[in-house]
């Protein structure tokens, strides 16, 4: 697959990711949805021109390490919006300052996770997570659960303020694959003390 310009390749990558998560939301069996997600994500990471895996590594790339599905780490939670709002800014080497505002908190059995709103063009909900295994078996900078501006959306009834939060779908940001990428990493308020040995692992 070839594109006339890098921007067109990135646009196609986004299109494929949106389509993937649409299929995930349409699958009633969470474990089957997870298997679909893992297979298609590995296909994109291995073959797509906009993959964060460096081109010289793709021919031998074995696919992302993903832990077996655990149904006890899937939740549907109400966003607690009765919390004090505050802002967080990420300094990007390529895009300058990326501003986020906290719009609520997800109170989960594994700990509280902030729900952020991207305040730059397009907007979107963003829920990263950094767990007690970070730097060991999970990526040290934390992983992403929800990033709606990029298509990573597991569903939920937004009219009722509810989100599907399935830790099995936690995935590494692009900067975990190559230093050429700059990614917002999980801030302190998106860190939990629990060990989350699910989703995409380090390495």
C-alpha positions as CSV (number, residue, x, y, z in Angstrom):
1,X,0.0,0.0,0.0
2,X,1.5,3.3,-1.1
3,X,0.2,6.9,-0.6
4,X,1.2,10.0,-2.6
5,X,1.9,12.0,0.6
6,X,2.6,11.1,4.3
7,X,-0.5,13.0,5.4
8,X,-2.7,10.8,3.2
9,X,-1.3,7.7,4.9
10,X,-2.0,9.1,8.4
11,X,-5.5,10.0,7.3
12,X,-6.0,6.4,6.1
13,X,-4.6,5.1,9.4
14,X,-7.1,7.2,11.3
15,X,-9.9,5.9,9.0
16,X,-8.9,2.3,9.7
17,X,-8.8,2.9,13.5
18,X,-12.2,4.5,13.5
19,X,-13.6,1.5,11.6
20,X,-11.9,-1.0,13.9
21,X,-13.4,0.6,17.0
22,X,-16.8,0.7,15.3
23,X,-16.5,-3.1,14.8
24,X,-15.5,-3.5,18.5
25,X,-18.6,-1.6,19.7
26,X,-20.8,-3.6,17.4
27,X,-19.6,-7.0,18.7
28,X,-21.7,-8.1,21.7
29,X,-19.1,-10.5,23.1
30,X,-16.3,-8.4,24.8
31,X,-13.8,-11.3,24.5
32,X,-14.5,-11.7,20.8
33,X,-14.3,-7.9,20.3
34,X,-10.9,-8.0,22.0
35,X,-9.6,-10.7,19.7
36,X,-10.8,-8.7,16.7
37,X,-9.1,-5.6,18.0
38,X,-5.8,-7.4,18.7
39,X,-5.7,-9.0,15.2
40,X,-6.6,-5.9,13.3
41,X,-4.3,-3.6,15.4
42,X,-1.4,-6.0,14.7
43,X,-2.2,-6.0,11.0
44,X,-2.1,-2.2,11.0
45,X,1.1,-2.0,13.1
46,X,2.8,-4.5,10.8
47,X,1.7,-3.4,7.4
48,X,0.3,0.2,7.3
49,X,2.7,2.9,6.0
50,X,1.6,5.2,8.9
51,X,2.4,2.6,11.6
52,X,4.5,3.9,14.5
53,X,6.7,0.8,14.1
54,X,9.8,1.9,12.3
55,X,9.8,0.8,8.6
56,X,13.0,-1.2,8.9
57,X,11.5,-3.3,11.7
58,X,8.1,-4.1,10.2
59,X,9.2,-7.2,8.2
60,X,10.2,-9.0,11.4
61,X,7.8,-7.3,13.8
62,X,6.0,-10.1,15.7
63,X,3.0,-8.0,16.7
64,X,2.2,-6.3,19.9
65,X,2.3,-8.4,23.1
66,X,-1.3,-8.5,24.4
67,X,-2.4,-10.3,27.5
68,X,-5.3,-12.8,27.5
69,X,-8.7,-11.2,28.0
70,X,-10.0,-10.8,31.6
71,X,-13.7,-10.1,32.0
72,X,-13.3,-8.8,35.5
73,X,-11.4,-5.7,34.2
74,X,-14.2,-4.5,32.0
75,X,-16.5,-1.8,33.5
76,X,-19.3,0.5,32.5
77,X,-18.9,3.6,34.7
78,X,-20.6,6.9,35.2
79,X,-18.3,9.9,34.8
80,X,-18.4,11.9,38.0
81,X,-18.6,15.5,36.7
82,X,-19.0,17.0,40.2
83,X,-15.3,17.5,40.6
84,X,-13.2,20.6,40.5
85,X,-12.1,21.3,36.9
86,X,-8.4,21.9,36.2
87,X,-6.1,22.0,33.2
88,X,-3.1,20.1,32.2
89,X,-0.8,21.0,29.4
90,X,1.5,18.7,27.5
91,X,4.6,20.2,25.8
92,X,5.0,18.5,22.4
93,X,8.1,18.8,20.3
94,X,6.1,18.8,17.1
95,X,2.8,20.4,18.0
96,X,3.6,22.8,20.7
97,X,1.5,23.0,23.9
98,X,-1.4,20.5,23.9
99,X,-4.0,21.7,26.4
100,X,-6.4,19.3,28.3
101,X,-9.2,20.1,30.8
102,X,-10.5,17.6,33.3
103,X,-14.2,17.1,32.8
104,X,-14.8,14.3,35.3
105,X,-13.5,11.2,37.1
106,X,-14.2,7.6,36.5
107,X,-14.4,5.8,39.9
108,X,-13.4,2.3,39.2
109,X,-12.5,-0.7,41.5
110,X,-8.9,-0.4,40.3
111,X,-8.7,3.3,41.2
112,X,-9.9,6.7,40.0
113,X,-9.1,7.8,36.5
114,X,-9.5,11.4,35.2
115,X,-11.4,12.0,32.1
116,X,-9.8,14.8,30.0
117,X,-11.1,17.0,27.2
118,X,-8.7,17.9,24.5
119,X,-9.0,21.7,24.2
120,X,-7.3,22.1,20.8
121,X,-8.8,21.7,17.3
122,X,-11.4,18.9,17.0
123,X,-11.6,18.2,20.7
124,X,-12.1,14.7,22.2
125,X,-12.3,12.7,25.3
126,X,-9.0,11.3,26.6
127,X,-8.5,8.7,29.3
128,X,-4.9,7.5,29.8
129,X,-3.8,5.1,32.6
130,X,-0.5,4.3,34.3
131,X,-0.5,1.3,36.6
132,X,1.8,-0.2,39.2
133,X,3.5,-2.3,36.5
134,X,4.6,0.7,34.5
135,X,8.3,0.4,33.5
136,X,8.2,-3.3,34.0
137,X,5.6,-5.3,32.1
138,X,3.6,-2.3,30.9
139,X,4.9,0.8,29.1
140,X,6.6,3.2,31.5
141,X,4.8,6.3,30.3
142,X,1.3,4.8,30.7
143,X,-1.2,3.6,28.1
144,X,-4.3,4.9,26.4
145,X,-7.8,3.5,27.1
146,X,-10.0,6.1,25.4
147,X,-8.9,8.7,22.8
148,X,-11.9,9.7,20.8
149,X,-10.2,12.2,18.6
150,X,-8.1,9.2,17.2
151,X,-11.1,6.8,17.1
152,X,-10.3,4.8,20.3
153,X,-13.9,4.7,21.7
154,X,-15.2,1.6,23.4
155,X,-18.8,2.9,23.7
156,X,-21.2,3.8,26.5
157,X,-24.3,6.0,26.9
158,X,-22.9,9.5,26.8
159,X,-26.4,11.0,27.4
160,X,-26.3,9.3,30.8
161,X,-22.6,10.1,31.3
162,X,-21.5,6.5,31.1
163,X,-18.4,5.1,29.4
164,X,-17.3,1.6,28.7
165,X,-13.8,1.3,30.3
166,X,-12.2,-2.0,29.4
167,X,-8.7,-2.3,30.7
168,X,-8.1,-5.2,28.2
169,X,-8.0,-2.6,25.4
170,X,-5.3,-0.4,27.0
171,X,-2.7,0.2,24.3
172,X,0.7,1.8,24.0
173,X,1.0,5.3,22.5
174,X,3.0,5.7,19.3
175,X,6.1,7.0,21.2
176,X,6.4,3.5,22.8
177,X,7.5,2.3,19.3
178,X,9.7,5.0,18.1
179,X,11.3,8.2,19.6
180,X,10.2,10.0,16.4
181,X,6.7,10.3,17.9
182,X,5.7,12.6,20.7
183,X,2.7,11.6,22.8
184,X,0.9,12.9,25.8
185,X,1.7,10.6,28.7
186,X,-0.5,9.8,31.7
187,X,-0.2,12.6,34.3
188,X,-0.1,11.8,38.0
189,X,-3.9,12.0,38.4
190,X,-4.2,9.2,35.8
191,X,-2.0,6.8,37.8
192,X,-3.4,4.0,39.8
193,X,-1.8,1.8,42.4
194,X,-3.3,-1.4,41.0
195,X,-1.4,-3.8,38.8
196,X,-3.0,-4.1,35.4
197,X,-1.4,-7.0,33.5
198,X,-3.9,-6.8,30.6
199,X,-4.0,-5.0,27.3
200,X,-1.0,-4.2,25.3
201,X,2.2,-4.9,27.2
202,X,5.7,-3.5,27.0
203,X,8.3,-4.9,24.6
